[in-house]
Amino acid sequence: MAKYIVGLTGGIGSGKTTVSNMFAELGVEIIDADIIAREVVAPNSLALKEIAQHFGQEILLTNGELDRSALRSKVFADDEDKRWLNALLHPLIRQSILMALSQAAGQYCILSAPLLLENNLHVLVNTVLVVDVSVETQLKRTCLRDKSNQQEVNAIINSQINRDQRLALADDIINNERADLAYVREQVISLNARYQSQASAVNS
Ligand code: ADP
C-alpha cells in the first residue's frame, strides 16, 4: 500500500491528463477522481437511484445511465438542488477515493482531481502538484480539444479556483506553457525521483 500520496490538479486544459499519463508511463499508480465520480453514479448504484427519485426518471438516459448534461442544467439553475446533489455525492466520492488510495500499490501514488482544492480533497494528500498554464493557453487548448466555444470554456474556468489561489496552495508546480512535451517530461522525471525518495522516507 502506498502511504505517500501526491495530489495532482490544475485548471481545465492545463495538462493534468498529459502529466498523469507521463507519471503512469513511469509506473506510478494514478487514482482519477473523475473516474471515481462517474462510478459512484453508475447504473444500479444507490446514488443514481436517489438522483432519479429526486429529479425524476427524465434525468436518466434510455440505457439507464445518468444524463449528465440534464443534471448539469438542473443544478446550474437551482442552488438548492446543487447543495442536495453535493451533499449526496461528495461523501460517497470521498469514501471511494479513500478506498482506492488504501489499495494503491507502489512507493507513492497520485490522486488526480481537477477539483482537488475546490472540494477540499487536498487534505487527503501529502503534497500538492499543480500543472500551470496561463488562462489564454487554457482557453486555446481546451477549445481545440473539446471543440467548444470560448464562452463555455470561460464559464468553466470561472467556476474553478483562480490561478493565483491554486498556485498559492501548490507544493510543486509543473510549467506546461511551452508547446514542448519533452520539457514537461523532464519535469515529471525529476519530480518522480523526488517523490520516490520522499515516499521512502515516509514509508520506512
Ligand atoms: P486537462 O486534463 O488538464 O484538462 P489535457 O492534458 O487534456 O488537460 O491537455 C489539454 C489539451 O492540451 C490536450 O489536447 C493536450 O493534448 C494539449 N496539451 C497538453 N500539454 C500541451 C503542451 N505542452 N503543448 C501543446 N499541447 C498540449
Residues whose N, C-alpha, C, O or C-beta is under 5 A from the ligand:
A	BS01	ADP	G11 I12 G13 S14 G15 K16 T17 T18 R141 R145 N176 R178 A179 D180 L181
